[in-house]
Amino acid sequence: MIEHIERFPRLRDRAIFIGRPEDIVPGTFGPGLPEIRDWTEHHYQFSGGYILGLESEELGDRGDLRRRLGYEDDEVVCIASVGGSGVGTALLEKVMGAYPAVKRRIPTLRMIAVAGPRIDPAALPKIDGVEVRAFVADLNLHLAACDVALTQGGLSTTMELVAARRPFIYFPLIDHCEQNFHVKHRLERYRAGRCMDFEAASPDRLAMEIESLLSGPVDFLALETGTAARAASMIAEVL
């Protein structure tokens, strides 16, 4: 692909990277290949930020949002979400299984597990107190309203949480290049989320980590807004 782009630059009218140069991992593409960041800066324009369903300022007052979505002011809402594939079944089973341990530390905890389109809710364990939902409309709003989230290491969900400034734990899929390197690098730049190894996430360890997140400040780097408009403007220039 690198050689193809160098030989035929005219094939692409414009290439846009959704983010900033600092979001790109350091290092090379491989032995004898160019530096990833240098090459990307040479061949792409940058929109900054991230394209979201809603900008942070559009979410409104968080207290109003919680009440509108049916969450009480005095409960600690934990949302576990694994995206649109079926690969997150094991993660949902693990975090649901940790619910009793977390509940002992946080008595007001309310856990909601979102199965998504490719996980049969009936196949998940039945844990007393854990709500399992097959589908949640406007999940980004629920993530913005929650107190803490548990998710895989995908970029879309984690960046929604960054924008909403909600604490979260993420579990990159083992041997998944994007989640373990590219997404993790970007989240570290924003000082957002806590990366956790799936195998190390015992119920007691997970309970301790959730309690720690809830007791600390949220000091994420602010996510710049207006990304979709900038990307659209870049596209419009070549139409």
Secondary structure, 3 states (H helix, E strand, C coil): CHHHHHHCHHHCCCCEECCCHHHCCCCECCCCCCEHHHHHHHHCEECCCCCCCCCHHHCCCHHHHHHHHCCCCCCEEEEEECCCCHHHHHHHHHHHHCHHHHHHHCCCEEEEEECCCCCCHHHCCCCCCEEEECCCCCHHHHHHHCCEEEEECCHHHHHHHHHHCCCEEEECCCCCHHHHHHHHHHHHHCCCCEECCCCCCCHHHHHHHHHHHHHCCCCCCCCCCCHHHHHHHHHHCCC
